């Protein structure tokens, strides 16, 4: 672990780490400030709240499905550091639009006609921003780091990402929405400055024409990647994991409000605990594997995640809320006799999730040629985003079918079984042989 942390004083790693950390922070400060305000201040029933939370999630991940092939081509064909600078400059303009939406909704000006459309437009644009940054932040690691540093670097990137999600999520729940509007613009400006310090990472391929036909290029990219058995198994495992993750993130705000009868800071706490758990799992699996890229712990990790979701469901079912119409404050929630058990279950879900997914991301970038890493990550993002869209639609469909948020947790837990099976197949496919 100390060897991995030493990467933080290297210019070949630190500016990228800071840039992606600030980007993840800004995504989550903006998205959660928006969702929590709408859930707690605009809508007043579980179905509408779940619908809006799912819509926001779907809008954010839709660009990953549409544009990942283009982003992978650009990342492999152009200097990755140069693309980072363009992406971070665009973030400043996107956050200006988002800040305007937050200002309108806080002021109560044209909430449904103008404020919410502006917020969703900015959210979609941030999805585009993350779509183009995603392949770079993983594919640049094998180019800047030594082979034995890649797993540690990937773990730090994942841990840093979820620490940033934690910070953005906590702030979104406790600061006024007008402060969030200012914060997202300032963070975008600092992120742009950090991005300018990322060392050059020129293309390792001969220049080839870019296919701007998003459907054709997406189909070509996925087909060219998924026919390789080990990549197919890794990508499908990650995609099922994120389908589970998307449903959980959609459920948290309405679950906290309607099942636990708790206020906005508690919803923020739930997302924060989830982020802490992913960060813990990211670091723990790096210690267990000692720098080796392997899926051998993945099946047990995702089964552990599923069992913790079941335990989380049981505790939620046993939860007794206060007087009707009154929401528990953060201190009131923490004083509840089941609060610690509920928090530990959620922490377990996220920790096992981090242990499951981090080695698989490292696997994607280290078992292909360095010049193909960005496109491999992009193909993964396309399939992941498709799975997350399906997860969002499933959450909406179950809500409209009358399945309560608390009972949806059991259906989510069942998805850990196919995840474990795919991860076991991946481990067996690469057991004892170099997967290059």
C-alpha positions as CSV (number, residue, x, y, z in Angstrom):
1,X,0.0,0.0,0.0
2,X,2.9,2.4,0.8
3,X,4.3,1.7,-2.6
4,X,1.0,2.8,-4.1
5,X,0.7,5.9,-2.0
6,X,4.2,6.9,-3.2
7,X,2.7,7.5,-6.6
8,X,1.0,10.6,-5.2
9,X,4.3,12.4,-5.2
10,X,5.0,11.6,-8.9
11,X,4.1,14.1,-11.6
12,X,3.3,11.2,-13.9
13,X,0.4,10.4,-11.5
14,X,-0.6,13.2,-9.1
15,X,-2.1,15.7,-11.6
16,X,-4.3,13.0,-13.2
17,X,-5.3,11.9,-9.7
18,X,-6.3,15.4,-8.7
19,X,-8.1,16.1,-12.0
20,X,-10.3,13.0,-11.8
21,X,-10.9,13.5,-8.1
22,X,-12.2,17.0,-8.7
23,X,-14.3,15.9,-11.7
24,X,-16.0,13.2,-9.6
25,X,-16.5,15.6,-6.7
26,X,-18.2,18.1,-9.0
27,X,-20.4,15.5,-10.7
28,X,-21.7,14.4,-7.3
29,X,-22.0,17.8,-5.7
30,X,-24.1,19.0,-8.6
31,X,-26.2,15.8,-9.2
32,X,-26.9,15.2,-5.5
33,X,-27.7,18.9,-4.7
34,X,-30.2,18.7,-7.6
35,X,-31.8,15.4,-6.8
36,X,-32.0,15.9,-3.0
37,X,-33.6,19.4,-3.5
38,X,-36.2,18.1,-6.0
39,X,-37.0,15.0,-3.9
40,X,-37.4,16.9,-0.6
41,X,-38.7,20.3,-1.9
42,X,-40.5,19.7,-5.2
43,X,-42.2,16.3,-5.1
44,X,-44.1,14.7,-2.3
45,X,-44.7,11.0,-3.1
46,X,-42.4,8.0,-3.4
47,X,-43.3,7.2,-7.0
48,X,-42.5,10.6,-8.3
49,X,-39.3,10.8,-6.2
50,X,-38.1,7.4,-7.5
51,X,-39.0,8.4,-11.1
52,X,-37.0,11.7,-10.9
53,X,-34.0,10.0,-9.2
54,X,-34.1,7.3,-12.0
55,X,-34.5,9.9,-14.7
56,X,-31.5,11.9,-13.5
57,X,-29.4,8.7,-13.3
58,X,-30.5,7.6,-16.8
59,X,-29.8,11.1,-18.3
60,X,-26.3,11.1,-16.8
61,X,-25.3,7.7,-18.1
62,X,-27.0,8.0,-21.6
63,X,-23.9,9.7,-23.1
64,X,-21.7,6.7,-22.1
65,X,-23.9,4.5,-24.2
66,X,-24.0,6.9,-27.2
67,X,-20.5,8.4,-27.2
68,X,-18.1,5.9,-25.6
69,X,-16.9,4.5,-29.0
70,X,-16.0,8.0,-30.2
71,X,-14.3,8.8,-26.9
72,X,-12.2,5.6,-27.1
73,X,-11.1,6.4,-30.6
74,X,-10.0,9.9,-29.7
75,X,-8.2,8.7,-26.6
76,X,-6.2,6.1,-28.6
77,X,-5.6,8.4,-31.6
78,X,-4.7,11.7,-29.9
79,X,-2.6,12.9,-27.0
80,X,-4.6,12.0,-23.9
81,X,-3.3,15.0,-21.9
82,X,-4.4,17.4,-24.7
83,X,-7.9,15.9,-24.6
84,X,-8.1,16.3,-20.8
85,X,-7.4,20.0,-21.2
86,X,-10.3,20.4,-23.7
87,X,-12.6,18.3,-21.5
88,X,-11.9,20.4,-18.4
89,X,-12.4,23.7,-20.2
90,X,-15.8,22.5,-21.3
91,X,-16.7,21.6,-17.7
92,X,-16.5,25.3,-16.7
93,X,-19.2,26.2,-19.3
94,X,-21.3,23.2,-18.3
95,X,-21.2,24.1,-14.6
96,X,-22.2,27.7,-15.4
97,X,-25.5,26.3,-16.9
98,X,-25.9,23.9,-13.9
99,X,-25.4,26.8,-11.5
100,X,-28.1,28.8,-13.3
101,X,-30.5,25.9,-13.0
102,X,-29.7,25.6,-9.2
103,X,-30.3,29.4,-8.8
104,X,-33.7,29.3,-10.6
105,X,-34.9,26.3,-8.6
106,X,-33.8,27.8,-5.3
107,X,-35.6,31.0,-6.2
108,X,-38.7,29.2,-7.3
109,X,-38.5,30.7,-10.8
110,X,-40.2,28.6,-13.5
111,X,-39.2,25.4,-11.6
112,X,-40.8,22.9,-14.0
113,X,-40.5,25.0,-17.2
114,X,-37.0,26.3,-16.9
115,X,-35.1,25.3,-13.8
116,X,-35.4,21.5,-14.0
117,X,-34.8,21.4,-17.8
118,X,-31.6,23.5,-17.3
119,X,-30.5,21.1,-14.5
120,X,-31.1,18.0,-16.6
121,X,-29.3,19.6,-19.6
122,X,-26.3,20.3,-17.5
123,X,-26.4,16.8,-16.1
124,X,-26.5,15.3,-19.6
125,X,-23.5,17.5,-20.6
126,X,-21.6,16.3,-17.5
127,X,-22.3,12.8,-18.6
128,X,-20.7,13.7,-22.0
129,X,-17.8,15.2,-20.1
130,X,-17.3,12.0,-18.1
131,X,-17.8,9.8,-21.1
132,X,-14.7,11.4,-22.8
133,X,-12.7,11.5,-19.6
134,X,-13.4,7.9,-18.5
135,X,-11.3,6.0,-21.0
136,X,-8.4,8.4,-20.5
137,X,-8.2,8.1,-16.7
138,X,-7.7,4.3,-17.0
139,X,-5.9,4.0,-20.3
140,X,-3.3,6.6,-19.4
141,X,-2.2,4.7,-16.4
142,X,-0.3,1.9,-18.2
143,X,1.3,4.6,-20.3
144,X,2.6,6.6,-17.3
145,X,3.1,3.9,-14.7
146,X,5.3,0.8,-14.6
147,X,3.7,-2.6,-15.0
148,X,3.9,-3.4,-11.3
149,X,2.3,0.0,-10.4
150,X,-0.8,-0.2,-12.5
151,X,-3.0,-2.1,-10.0
152,X,-2.0,0.2,-7.2
153,X,-2.6,3.2,-9.4
154,X,-6.0,1.9,-10.5
155,X,-6.9,1.3,-6.8
156,X,-5.8,4.9,-5.9
157,X,-7.9,6.3,-8.8
158,X,-10.9,4.3,-7.6
159,X,-10.4,5.1,-4.0
160,X,-9.9,8.8,-4.9
161,X,-13.0,8.8,-7.0
162,X,-15.1,7.5,-4.2
163,X,-13.6,9.8,-1.6
164,X,-14.5,12.7,-4.0
165,X,-18.0,11.2,-4.4
166,X,-18.1,11.1,-0.6
167,X,-17.1,14.7,-0.2
168,X,-19.5,15.9,-3.0
169,X,-22.3,13.9,-1.6
170,X,-21.9,15.1,2.0
171,X,-21.6,18.8,0.9
172,X,-24.7,18.4,-1.3
173,X,-26.7,17.4,1.7
174,X,-25.6,20.1,4.2
175,X,-24.8,23.3,2.3
176,X,-27.4,25.6,0.9
177,X,-28.2,25.1,-2.8
178,X,-26.9,28.6,-3.6
179,X,-23.5,27.6,-2.1
180,X,-23.6,24.5,-4.3
181,X,-24.1,26.7,-7.4
182,X,-20.9,28.7,-6.6
183,X,-19.0,25.6,-5.6
184,X,-19.4,23.7,-8.8
185,X,-18.0,26.6,-10.9
186,X,-15.0,27.1,-8.6
187,X,-14.3,23.3,-8.7
188,X,-14.4,23.3,-12.5
189,X,-11.9,26.1,-12.6
190,X,-9.5,24.3,-10.2
191,X,-9.9,21.1,-12.2
192,X,-9.0,22.9,-15.4
193,X,-5.7,24.1,-13.8
194,X,-4.9,20.6,-12.5
195,X,-5.6,19.1,-15.9
196,X,-3.1,21.4,-17.5
197,X,-0.3,19.8,-15.4
198,X,-0.9,16.2,-16.7
199,X,2.2,15.1,-18.6
200,X,1.9,14.4,-22.3
201,X,0.6,11.0,-23.3
202,X,0.9,10.8,-27.1
203,X,-0.9,8.2,-29.2
204,X,0.9,4.9,-29.6
205,X,-0.9,4.2,-32.9
206,X,-0.5,5.4,-36.4
207,X,-3.0,8.1,-37.2
208,X,-6.3,6.7,-38.5
209,X,-9.6,8.3,-39.5
210,X,-12.1,8.8,-36.7
211,X,-15.5,7.2,-37.3
212,X,-18.0,9.8,-36.1
213,X,-21.1,7.6,-36.8
214,X,-21.9,6.9,-33.2
215,X,-24.0,3.8,-33.7
216,X,-21.8,2.1,-36.3
217,X,-18.6,2.9,-34.3
218,X,-20.2,1.6,-31.1
219,X,-21.3,-1.7,-32.6
220,X,-17.9,-2.1,-34.2
221,X,-16.1,-1.4,-31.0
222,X,-18.2,-3.7,-28.8
223,X,-18.1,-6.5,-31.4
224,X,-14.3,-6.1,-31.7
225,X,-13.9,-6.4,-27.9
226,X,-16.5,-8.8,-26.7
227,X,-15.5,-11.6,-29.0
228,X,-12.4,-12.0,-26.7
229,X,-13.6,-14.4,-24.0
230,X,-11.7,-12.9,-21.0
231,X,-12.8,-9.3,-21.9
232,X,-16.4,-10.5,-22.5
233,X,-16.5,-12.0,-19.0
234,X,-14.8,-9.0,-17.3
235,X,-17.1,-6.5,-19.0
236,X,-20.3,-8.4,-18.3
237,X,-19.2,-8.8,-14.6
238,X,-18.6,-5.1,-14.3
239,X,-21.8,-4.2,-16.1
240,X,-24.0,-6.3,-13.8
241,X,-22.3,-4.8,-10.8
242,X,-23.1,-1.3,-12.1
243,X,-26.7,-2.3,-12.8
244,X,-26.9,-3.1,-9.1
245,X,-25.1,0.1,-8.2
246,X,-27.4,2.3,-10.3
247,X,-30.6,0.8,-8.7
248,X,-29.2,1.3,-5.2
249,X,-28.3,4.9,-5.9
250,X,-31.7,5.5,-7.3
251,X,-33.4,4.0,-4.3
252,X,-31.4,5.8,-1.6
253,X,-33.2,9.2,-1.5
254,X,-36.8,7.9,-1.6
255,X,-35.9,5.0,0.8
256,X,-34.4,7.4,3.4
257,X,-37.4,9.8,3.1
258,X,-40.3,7.3,2.9
259,X,-39.0,4.1,4.7
260,X,-36.7,5.6,7.3
261,X,-38.6,8.9,7.6
262,X,-35.3,10.8,7.7
263,X,-34.3,14.2,6.2
264,X,-31.9,15.2,3.5
265,X,-28.6,15.0,5.4
266,X,-29.4,11.3,6.2
267,X,-29.8,10.6,2.5
268,X,-26.5,12.3,1.9
269,X,-25.0,10.2,4.7
270,X,-26.1,7.0,3.0
271,X,-24.4,7.9,-0.2
272,X,-21.3,8.9,1.8
273,X,-21.2,5.6,3.6
274,X,-21.4,3.8,0.2
275,X,-18.5,5.9,-1.1
276,X,-16.4,5.2,1.9
277,X,-17.0,1.5,1.5
278,X,-16.0,1.5,-2.1
279,X,-12.8,3.3,-1.2
280,X,-12.0,0.8,1.6
281,X,-12.7,-2.1,-0.7
282,X,-10.4,-0.6,-3.4
283,X,-7.5,-0.4,-1.0
284,X,-8.2,-3.7,0.7
285,X,-8.2,-5.7,-2.5
286,X,-4.9,-4.2,-3.5
287,X,-3.3,-5.4,-0.3
288,X,-4.8,-8.9,-0.7
289,X,-3.6,-9.3,-4.3
290,X,-0.2,-7.7,-3.6
291,X,-0.2,-5.9,-6.9
292,X,-1.3,-8.9,-9.0
293,X,-4.1,-8.4,-11.4
294,X,-6.5,-11.3,-10.7
295,X,-10.2,-12.0,-10.3
296,X,-9.7,-14.8,-7.7
297,X,-11.4,-12.9,-4.9
298,X,-14.2,-11.4,-7.1
299,X,-16.8,-14.2,-6.8
300,X,-16.7,-14.3,-3.0
301,X,-16.7,-10.4,-2.9
302,X,-19.9,-10.1,-4.9
303,X,-21.6,-12.8,-2.9
304,X,-20.6,-10.9,0.2
305,X,-22.2,-7.8,-1.3
306,X,-25.4,-9.6,-2.0
307,X,-25.7,-11.0,1.5
308,X,-25.1,-7.5,2.9
309,X,-28.0,-6.2,0.7
310,X,-30.2,-8.8,2.1
311,X,-29.2,-7.8,5.6
312,X,-29.8,-4.2,4.7
313,X,-33.3,-5.1,3.6
314,X,-34.0,-6.9,6.9
315,X,-32.9,-4.0,9.0
316,X,-35.0,-1.6,6.9
317,X,-38.0,-3.9,7.3
318,X,-37.5,-3.8,11.1
319,X,-37.1,0.0,11.2
320,X,-39.7,2.0,13.2
321,X,-40.2,5.6,12.3
322,X,-41.2,8.5,14.4
323,X,-44.5,10.4,14.4
324,X,-46.1,10.7,10.9
325,X,-45.1,13.9,9.1
326,X,-41.9,14.4,11.0
327,X,-38.5,13.5,9.5
328,X,-35.6,12.3,11.6
329,X,-32.7,14.7,11.7
330,X,-29.2,13.4,11.3
331,X,-28.8,13.3,15.1
332,X,-32.1,11.6,15.5
333,X,-31.2,9.0,12.9
334,X,-27.9,8.2,14.6
335,X,-29.7,7.8,18.0
336,X,-32.0,5.2,16.5
337,X,-31.3,1.7,17.9
338,X,-31.0,0.2,14.4
339,X,-28.9,3.0,12.9
340,X,-25.5,1.3,13.5
341,X,-26.7,-2.0,12.1
342,X,-28.1,-0.3,9.0
343,X,-24.9,1.7,8.4
344,X,-22.7,-1.4,8.8
345,X,-24.8,-3.3,6.3
346,X,-24.5,-0.5,3.8
347,X,-20.8,-0.2,4.5
348,X,-20.5,-4.0,3.8
349,X,-22.3,-3.7,0.5
350,X,-20.0,-1.0,-0.7
351,X,-16.7,-2.5,0.6
352,X,-17.4,-5.9,-1.0
353,X,-18.4,-4.0,-4.2
354,X,-15.1,-2.2,-4.3
355,X,-13.2,-5.5,-3.8
356,X,-15.1,-6.9,-6.7
357,X,-14.8,-4.2,-9.3
358,X,-11.3,-2.7,-8.9
359,X,-9.3,-5.7,-10.1
360,X,-11.7,-6.1,-13.1
361,X,-10.9,-2.5,-14.2
362,X,-7.2,-3.2,-13.8
363,X,-7.7,-6.4,-15.8
364,X,-9.2,-4.4,-18.7
365,X,-6.2,-2.1,-19.1
366,X,-3.4,-4.6,-18.4
367,X,-4.5,-7.6,-20.5
368,X,-4.6,-5.7,-23.8
369,X,-1.9,-3.7,-25.7
370,X,-1.4,-0.2,-24.2
371,X,-2.4,1.3,-27.5
372,X,-5.8,-0.5,-27.2
373,X,-6.5,0.3,-23.6
374,X,-8.7,3.3,-24.1
375,X,-10.9,1.6,-26.6
376,X,-11.3,-1.4,-24.3
377,X,-12.4,0.8,-21.5
378,X,-14.7,2.6,-23.9
379,X,-16.3,-0.7,-25.0
380,X,-16.7,-1.5,-21.3
381,X,-18.4,1.9,-20.7
382,X,-20.9,1.2,-23.5
383,X,-22.0,-2.1,-22.1
384,X,-21.9,-0.7,-18.5
385,X,-24.1,2.2,-19.4
386,X,-26.5,0.0,-21.2
387,X,-26.8,-2.2,-18.0
388,X,-27.2,1.0,-15.9
389,X,-30.0,2.3,-18.2
390,X,-31.7,-1.1,-17.8
391,X,-31.3,-0.9,-14.1
392,X,-32.8,2.6,-14.1
393,X,-35.8,1.4,-16.2
394,X,-36.2,-1.6,-13.9
395,X,-36.4,0.7,-10.9
396,X,-39.0,2.9,-12.6
397,X,-41.0,-0.2,-13.8
398,X,-41.0,-1.8,-10.3
399,X,-42.1,1.5,-8.7
400,X,-45.0,1.9,-11.2
401,X,-45.9,-1.8,-10.7
402,X,-46.3,-1.0,-7.0
403,X,-43.2,-2.8,-5.7
404,X,-42.0,-0.8,-2.7
405,X,-38.4,0.5,-2.6
406,X,-37.6,-1.8,0.4
407,X,-38.7,-4.9,-1.5
408,X,-36.8,-3.9,-4.6
409,X,-33.6,-4.5,-2.5
410,X,-34.2,-8.3,-2.5
411,X,-34.4,-8.3,-6.3
412,X,-31.2,-6.3,-6.5
413,X,-29.5,-8.9,-4.2
414,X,-30.3,-11.7,-6.6
415,X,-28.2,-10.0,-9.3
416,X,-25.1,-10.8,-7.2
417,X,-25.5,-14.5,-8.2
418,X,-24.9,-14.0,-12.0
419,X,-22.1,-11.5,-11.1
420,X,-20.4,-14.2,-9.1
421,X,-20.8,-16.8,-11.8
422,X,-19.3,-14.6,-14.5
423,X,-16.4,-13.6,-12.2
424,X,-15.7,-17.3,-11.4
425,X,-15.7,-18.1,-15.1
426,X,-13.2,-15.2,-15.7
427,X,-10.9,-16.4,-12.9
428,X,-11.0,-19.9,-14.3
429,X,-10.3,-18.7,-17.9
430,X,-7.1,-16.9,-16.7
431,X,-6.1,-19.2,-13.9
432,X,-2.4,-20.0,-14.2
433,X,-1.9,-18.4,-17.6
434,X,-0.9,-14.9,-18.5
435,X,-4.0,-13.1,-19.9
436,X,-2.3,-11.0,-22.5
